[in-house]
Amino acid sequence: MDEQILRATKEIVVKFIELGRLSPATVHESIRDIHATIRETVKGSMDTDTKDQE
């Protein structure tokens, strides 16, 4: 799961750079925020799915 989250983070960062929404100079700051957001979303979704199955 962590590998998929990291891949998604990378894809989003690359796309943002291509679109000009993110400067390569600020990637180190933004990547942490993007990764945390994706991780929280995925883990939160997994928690919700687990509760729904109970």
PyMOL Python script that loads the backbone (N, CA, C, O; Angstrom):
from pymol import cmd

cmd.read_pdbstr("""\
ATOM      1  N   MET A   1       0.834  -1.198   0.000  1.00  0.00           N
ATOM      2  CA  MET A   1       0.000   0.000   0.000  1.00  0.00           C
ATOM      3  C   MET A   1       0.878   1.261   0.000  1.00  0.00           C
ATOM      4  O   MET A   1       0.603   2.216  -0.726  1.00  0.00           O
ATOM      5  N   ASP A   2       1.928   1.252   0.817  1.00  0.00           N
ATOM      6  CA  ASP A   2       2.797   2.434   0.889  1.00  0.00           C
ATOM      7  C   ASP A   2       3.469   2.721  -0.450  1.00  0.00           C
ATOM      8  O   ASP A   2       3.664   3.878  -0.822  1.00  0.00           O
ATOM      9  N   GLU A   3       3.820   1.663  -1.167  1.00  0.00           N
ATOM     10  CA  GLU A   3       4.457   1.842  -2.472  1.00  0.00           C
ATOM     11  C   GLU A   3       3.491   2.493  -3.457  1.00  0.00           C
ATOM     12  O   GLU A   3       3.889   3.349  -4.247  1.00  0.00           O
ATOM     13  N   GLN A   4       2.235   2.095  -3.411  1.00  0.00           N
ATOM     14  CA  GLN A   4       1.230   2.684  -4.297  1.00  0.00           C
ATOM     15  C   GLN A   4       0.976   4.146  -3.951  1.00  0.00           C
ATOM     16  O   GLN A   4       0.773   4.973  -4.841  1.00  0.00           O
ATOM     17  N   ILE A   5       0.987   4.461  -2.668  1.00  0.00           N
ATOM     18  CA  ILE A   5       0.811   5.850  -2.240  1.00  0.00           C
ATOM     19  C   ILE A   5       1.973   6.695  -2.738  1.00  0.00           C
ATOM     20  O   ILE A   5       1.775   7.819  -3.200  1.00  0.00           O
ATOM     21  N   LEU A   6       3.185   6.157  -2.646  1.00  0.00           N
ATOM     22  CA  LEU A   6       4.367   6.875  -3.120  1.00  0.00           C
ATOM     23  C   LEU A   6       4.314   7.078  -4.632  1.00  0.00           C
ATOM     24  O   LEU A   6       4.667   8.148  -5.128  1.00  0.00           O
ATOM     25  N   ARG A   7       3.874   6.051  -5.366  1.00  0.00           N
ATOM     26  CA  ARG A   7       3.747   6.176  -6.822  1.00  0.00           C
ATOM     27  C   ARG A   7       2.725   7.244  -7.201  1.00  0.00           C
ATOM     28  O   ARG A   7       2.964   8.049  -8.102  1.00  0.00           O
ATOM     29  N   ALA A   8       1.589   7.247  -6.513  1.00  0.00           N
ATOM     30  CA  ALA A   8       0.554   8.246  -6.794  1.00  0.00           C
ATOM     31  C   ALA A   8       1.075   9.645  -6.499  1.00  0.00           C
ATOM     32  O   ALA A   8       0.810  10.582  -7.252  1.00  0.00           O
ATOM     33  N   THR A   9       1.813   9.785  -5.407  1.00  0.00           N
ATOM     34  CA  THR A   9       2.401  11.080  -5.056  1.00  0.00           C
ATOM     35  C   THR A   9       3.327  11.550  -6.168  1.00  0.00           C
ATOM     36  O   THR A   9       3.268  12.705  -6.590  1.00  0.00           O
ATOM     37  N   LYS A  10       4.178  10.653  -6.638  1.00  0.00           N
ATOM     38  CA  LYS A  10       5.120  10.993  -7.705  1.00  0.00           C
ATOM     39  C   LYS A  10       4.383  11.431  -8.971  1.00  0.00           C
ATOM     40  O   LYS A  10       4.747  12.429  -9.593  1.00  0.00           O
ATOM     41  N   GLU A  11       3.359  10.687  -9.344  1.00  0.00           N
ATOM     42  CA  GLU A  11       2.604  11.015 -10.556  1.00  0.00           C
ATOM     43  C   GLU A  11       1.945  12.382 -10.448  1.00  0.00           C
ATOM     44  O   GLU A  11       1.943  13.151 -11.409  1.00  0.00           O
ATOM     45  N   ILE A  12       1.389  12.683  -9.292  1.00  0.00           N
ATOM     46  CA  ILE A  12       0.736  13.975  -9.090  1.00  0.00           C
ATOM     47  C   ILE A  12       1.759  15.100  -9.135  1.00  0.00           C
ATOM     48  O   ILE A  12       1.516  16.130  -9.763  1.00  0.00           O
ATOM     49  N   VAL A  13       2.897  14.917  -8.480  1.00  0.00           N
ATOM     50  CA  VAL A  13       3.940  15.947  -8.483  1.00  0.00           C
ATOM     51  C   VAL A  13       4.443  16.203  -9.904  1.00  0.00           C
ATOM     52  O   VAL A  13       4.599  17.354 -10.311  1.00  0.00           O
ATOM     53  N   VAL A  14       4.694  15.134 -10.654  1.00  0.00           N
ATOM     54  CA  VAL A  14       5.160  15.285 -12.038  1.00  0.00           C
ATOM     55  C   VAL A  14       4.122  16.032 -12.865  1.00  0.00           C
ATOM     56  O   VAL A  14       4.465  16.927 -13.637  1.00  0.00           O
ATOM     57  N   LYS A  15       2.853  15.665 -12.703  1.00  0.00           N
ATOM     58  CA  LYS A  15       1.786  16.332 -13.465  1.00  0.00           C
ATOM     59  C   LYS A  15       1.688  17.811 -13.100  1.00  0.00           C
ATOM     60  O   LYS A  15       1.525  18.657 -13.979  1.00  0.00           O
ATOM     61  N   PHE A  16       1.786  18.126 -11.813  1.00  0.00           N
ATOM     62  CA  PHE A  16       1.753  19.526 -11.387  1.00  0.00           C
ATOM     63  C   PHE A  16       2.919  20.317 -11.971  1.00  0.00           C
ATOM     64  O   PHE A  16       2.751  21.476 -12.348  1.00  0.00           O
ATOM     65  N   ILE A  17       4.091  19.705 -12.048  1.00  0.00           N
ATOM     66  CA  ILE A  17       5.247  20.380 -12.642  1.00  0.00           C
ATOM     67  C   ILE A  17       4.996  20.610 -14.124  1.00  0.00           C
ATOM     68  O   ILE A  17       5.260  21.697 -14.637  1.00  0.00           O
ATOM     69  N   GLU A  18       4.484  19.585 -14.821  1.00  0.00           N
ATOM     70  CA  GLU A  18       4.193  19.711 -16.253  1.00  0.00           C
ATOM     71  C   GLU A  18       3.176  20.812 -16.529  1.00  0.00           C
ATOM     72  O   GLU A  18       3.290  21.532 -17.521  1.00  0.00           O
ATOM     73  N   LEU A  19       2.192  20.942 -15.660  1.00  0.00           N
ATOM     74  CA  LEU A  19       1.148  21.948 -15.851  1.00  0.00           C
ATOM     75  C   LEU A  19       1.578  23.341 -15.392  1.00  0.00           C
ATOM     76  O   LEU A  19       0.864  24.320 -15.610  1.00  0.00           O
ATOM     77  N   GLY A  20       2.736  23.424 -14.761  1.00  0.00           N
ATOM     78  CA  GLY A  20       3.229  24.713 -14.295  1.00  0.00           C
ATOM     79  C   GLY A  20       2.638  25.152 -12.969  1.00  0.00           C
ATOM     80  O   GLY A  20       2.794  26.309 -12.577  1.00  0.00           O
ATOM     81  N   ARG A  21       1.968  24.256 -12.276  1.00  0.00           N
ATOM     82  CA  ARG A  21       1.356  24.586 -10.985  1.00  0.00           C
ATOM     83  C   ARG A  21       2.335  24.411  -9.835  1.00  0.00           C
ATOM     84  O   ARG A  21       2.085  24.863  -8.717  1.00  0.00           O
ATOM     85  N   LEU A  22       3.462  23.744 -10.123  1.00  0.00           N
ATOM     86  CA  LEU A  22       4.456  23.470  -9.089  1.00  0.00           C
ATOM     87  C   LEU A  22       5.830  23.699  -9.692  1.00  0.00           C
ATOM     88  O   LEU A  22       6.143  23.204 -10.775  1.00  0.00           O
ATOM     89  N   SER A  23       6.631  24.445  -8.984  1.00  0.00           N
ATOM     90  CA  SER A  23       7.988  24.722  -9.440  1.00  0.00           C
ATOM     91  C   SER A  23       8.924  23.621  -8.953  1.00  0.00           C
ATOM     92  O   SER A  23       8.807  23.173  -7.812  1.00  0.00           O
ATOM     93  N   PRO A  24       9.845  23.182  -9.797  1.00  0.00           N
ATOM     94  CA  PRO A  24      10.803  22.169  -9.343  1.00  0.00           C
ATOM     95  C   PRO A  24      11.591  22.616  -8.103  1.00  0.00           C
ATOM     96  O   PRO A  24      12.094  21.784  -7.349  1.00  0.00           O
ATOM     97  N   ALA A  25      11.689  23.901  -7.907  1.00  0.00           N
ATOM     98  CA  ALA A  25      12.405  24.420  -6.741  1.00  0.00           C
ATOM     99  C   ALA A  25      11.640  24.184  -5.436  1.00  0.00           C
ATOM    100  O   ALA A  25      12.246  24.141  -4.365  1.00  0.00           O
ATOM    101  N   THR A  26      10.332  24.032  -5.515  1.00  0.00           N
ATOM    102  CA  THR A  26       9.528  23.863  -4.302  1.00  0.00           C
ATOM    103  C   THR A  26       9.004  22.435  -4.122  1.00  0.00           C
ATOM    104  O   THR A  26       8.155  22.186  -3.266  1.00  0.00           O
ATOM    105  N   VAL A  27       9.510  21.502  -4.929  1.00  0.00           N
ATOM    106  CA  VAL A  27       9.032  20.117  -4.868  1.00  0.00           C
ATOM    107  C   VAL A  27       9.236  19.528  -3.486  1.00  0.00           C
ATOM    108  O   VAL A  27       8.348  18.854  -2.966  1.00  0.00           O
ATOM    109  N   HIS A  28      10.383  19.769  -2.887  1.00  0.00           N
ATOM    110  CA  HIS A  28      10.679  19.164  -1.576  1.00  0.00           C
ATOM    111  C   HIS A  28       9.673  19.577  -0.516  1.00  0.00           C
ATOM    112  O   HIS A  28       9.403  18.808   0.406  1.00  0.00           O
ATOM    113  N   GLU A  29       9.120  20.763  -0.626  1.00  0.00           N
ATOM    114  CA  GLU A  29       8.108  21.208   0.336  1.00  0.00           C
ATOM    115  C   GLU A  29       6.742  20.591   0.021  1.00  0.00           C
ATOM    116  O   GLU A  29       6.034  20.125   0.913  1.00  0.00           O
ATOM    117  N   SER A  30       6.402  20.601  -1.233  1.00  0.00           N
ATOM    118  CA  SER A  30       5.077  20.161  -1.650  1.00  0.00           C
ATOM    119  C   SER A  30       4.896  18.659  -1.597  1.00  0.00           C
ATOM    120  O   SER A  30       3.794  18.183  -1.327  1.00  0.00           O
ATOM    121  N   ILE A  31       5.950  17.904  -1.846  1.00  0.00           N
ATOM    122  CA  ILE A  31       5.814  16.451  -1.908  1.00  0.00           C
ATOM    123  C   ILE A  31       5.352  15.877  -0.571  1.00  0.00           C
ATOM    124  O   ILE A  31       4.576  14.921  -0.541  1.00  0.00           O
ATOM    125  N   ARG A  32       5.823  16.452   0.526  1.00  0.00           N
ATOM    126  CA  ARG A  32       5.398  15.978   1.853  1.00  0.00           C
ATOM    127  C   ARG A  32       3.907  16.208   2.059  1.00  0.00           C
ATOM    128  O   ARG A  32       3.197  15.337   2.561  1.00  0.00           O
ATOM    129  N   ASP A  33       3.444  17.382   1.669  1.00  0.00           N
ATOM    130  CA  ASP A  33       2.020  17.697   1.828  1.00  0.00           C
ATOM    131  C   ASP A  33       1.143  16.803   0.956  1.00  0.00           C
ATOM    132  O   ASP A  33       0.112  16.304   1.407  1.00  0.00           O
ATOM    133  N   ILE A  34       1.555  16.605  -0.283  1.00  0.00           N
ATOM    134  CA  ILE A  34       0.783  15.772  -1.201  1.00  0.00           C
ATOM    135  C   ILE A  34       0.762  14.331  -0.698  1.00  0.00           C
ATOM    136  O   ILE A  34      -0.285  13.685  -0.693  1.00  0.00           O
ATOM    137  N   HIS A  35       1.918  13.834  -0.279  1.00  0.00           N
ATOM    138  CA  HIS A  35       2.016  12.455   0.228  1.00  0.00           C
ATOM    139  C   HIS A  35       1.137  12.274   1.465  1.00  0.00           C
ATOM    140  O   HIS A  35       0.426  11.276   1.580  1.00  0.00           O
ATOM    141  N   ALA A  36       1.180  13.225   2.381  1.00  0.00           N
ATOM    142  CA  ALA A  36       0.374  13.123   3.605  1.00  0.00           C
ATOM    143  C   ALA A  36      -1.115  13.124   3.272  1.00  0.00           C
ATOM    144  O   ALA A  36      -1.888  12.378   3.873  1.00  0.00           O
ATOM    145  N   THR A  37      -1.515  13.952   2.325  1.00  0.00           N
ATOM    146  CA  THR A  37      -2.920  14.019   1.938  1.00  0.00           C
ATOM    147  C   THR A  37      -3.393  12.709   1.330  1.00  0.00           C
ATOM    148  O   THR A  37      -4.465  12.210   1.673  1.00  0.00           O
ATOM    149  N   ILE A  38      -2.596  12.154   0.431  1.00  0.00           N
ATOM    150  CA  ILE A  38      -2.963  10.883  -0.186  1.00  0.00           C
ATOM    151  C   ILE A  38      -3.011   9.777   0.863  1.00  0.00           C
ATOM    152  O   ILE A  38      -3.946   8.977   0.885  1.00  0.00           O
ATOM    153  N   ARG A  39      -1.999   9.733   1.736  1.00  0.00           N
ATOM    154  CA  ARG A  39      -1.942   8.691   2.767  1.00  0.00           C
ATOM    155  C   ARG A  39      -3.159   8.771   3.689  1.00  0.00           C
ATOM    156  O   ARG A  39      -3.775   7.751   3.997  1.00  0.00           O
ATOM    157  N   GLU A  40      -3.503   9.978   4.127  1.00  0.00           N
ATOM    158  CA  GLU A  40      -4.656  10.153   5.012  1.00  0.00           C
ATOM    159  C   GLU A  40      -5.952   9.737   4.318  1.00  0.00           C
ATOM    160  O   GLU A  40      -6.826   9.123   4.931  1.00  0.00           O
ATOM    161  N   THR A  41      -6.066  10.075   3.042  1.00  0.00           N
ATOM    162  CA  THR A  41      -7.262   9.734   2.285  1.00  0.00           C
ATOM    163  C   THR A  41      -7.396   8.225   2.123  1.00  0.00           C
ATOM    164  O   THR A  41      -8.470   7.664   2.344  1.00  0.00           O
ATOM    165  N   VAL A  42      -6.303   7.570   1.737  1.00  0.00           N
ATOM    166  CA  VAL A  42      -6.332   6.125   1.526  1.00  0.00           C
ATOM    167  C   VAL A  42      -6.568   5.392   2.841  1.00  0.00           C
ATOM    168  O   VAL A  42      -7.423   4.509   2.916  1.00  0.00           O
ATOM    169  N   LYS A  43      -5.824   5.748   3.864  1.00  0.00           N
ATOM    170  CA  LYS A  43      -5.966   5.070   5.153  1.00  0.00           C
ATOM    171  C   LYS A  43      -7.355   5.330   5.748  1.00  0.00           C
ATOM    172  O   LYS A  43      -7.949   4.433   6.346  1.00  0.00           O
ATOM    173  N   GLY A  44      -7.869   6.539   5.589  1.00  0.00           N
ATOM    174  CA  GLY A  44      -9.216   6.862   6.073  1.00  0.00           C
ATOM    175  C   GLY A  44     -10.269   6.068   5.336  1.00  0.00           C
ATOM    176  O   GLY A  44     -11.248   5.618   5.930  1.00  0.00           O
ATOM    177  N   SER A  45     -10.069   5.897   4.050  1.00  0.00           N
ATOM    178  CA  SER A  45     -10.993   5.114   3.244  1.00  0.00           C
ATOM    179  C   SER A  45     -10.955   3.652   3.655  1.00  0.00           C
ATOM    180  O   SER A  45     -11.989   2.984   3.681  1.00  0.00           O
ATOM    181  N   MET A  46      -9.779   3.159   3.974  1.00  0.00           N
ATOM    182  CA  MET A  46      -9.643   1.767   4.418  1.00  0.00           C
ATOM    183  C   MET A  46     -10.320   1.567   5.764  1.00  0.00           C
ATOM    184  O   MET A  46     -10.951   0.535   5.993  1.00  0.00           O
ATOM    185  N   ASP A  47     -10.196   2.539   6.653  1.00  0.00           N
ATOM    186  CA  ASP A  47     -10.850   2.450   7.956  1.00  0.00           C
ATOM    187  C   ASP A  47     -12.366   2.431   7.798  1.00  0.00           C
ATOM    188  O   ASP A  47     -13.055   1.677   8.485  1.00  0.00           O
ATOM    189  N   THR A  48     -12.880   3.251   6.906  1.00  0.00           N
ATOM    190  CA  THR A  48     -14.315   3.313   6.658  1.00  0.00           C
ATOM    191  C   THR A  48     -14.814   1.988   6.085  1.00  0.00           C
ATOM    192  O   THR A  48     -15.867   1.491   6.485  1.00  0.00           O
ATOM    193  N   ASP A  49     -14.053   1.418   5.145  1.00  0.00           N
ATOM    194  CA  ASP A  49     -14.434   0.139   4.541  1.00  0.00           C
ATOM    195  C   ASP A  49     -14.465  -0.968   5.599  1.00  0.00           C
ATOM    196  O   ASP A  49     -15.357  -1.816   5.585  1.00  0.00           O
ATOM    197  N   THR A  50     -13.503  -0.958   6.504  1.00  0.00           N
ATOM    198  CA  THR A  50     -13.448  -1.963   7.553  1.00  0.00           C
ATOM    199  C   THR A  50     -14.652  -1.847   8.468  1.00  0.00           C
ATOM    200  O   THR A  50     -15.229  -2.864   8.853  1.00  0.00           O
ATOM    201  N   LYS A  51     -15.044  -0.634   8.826  1.00  0.00           N
ATOM    202  CA  LYS A  51     -16.208  -0.421   9.687  1.00  0.00           C
ATOM    203  C   LYS A  51     -17.490  -0.840   8.992  1.00  0.00           C
ATOM    204  O   LYS A  51     -18.397  -1.384   9.623  1.00  0.00           O
ATOM    205  N   ASP A  52     -17.567  -0.585   7.672  1.00  0.00           N
ATOM    206  CA  ASP A  52     -18.760  -0.952   6.912  1.00  0.00           C
ATOM    207  C   ASP A  52     -18.943  -2.457   6.851  1.00  0.00           C
ATOM    208  O   ASP A  52     -20.073  -2.944   6.816  1.00  0.00           O
ATOM    209  N   GLN A  53     -17.849  -3.196   6.839  1.00  0.00           N
ATOM    210  CA  GLN A  53     -17.924  -4.654   6.749  1.00  0.00           C
ATOM    211  C   GLN A  53     -18.365  -5.287   8.069  1.00  0.00           C
ATOM    212  O   GLN A  53     -18.863  -6.413   8.084  1.00  0.00           O
ATOM    213  N   GLU A  54     -18.185  -4.577   9.158  1.00  0.00           N
ATOM    214  CA  GLU A  54     -18.557  -5.109  10.470  1.00  0.00           C
ATOM    215  C   GLU A  54     -20.011  -5.036  10.650  1.00  0.00           C
ATOM    216  O   GLU A  54     -20.525  -5.437  11.695  1.00  0.00           O
TER     217      GLU A  54
END
""", "prot")
cmd.dss("prot")
cmd.show_as("cartoon", "prot")
cmd.util.cbc("prot")
cmd.orient("prot")
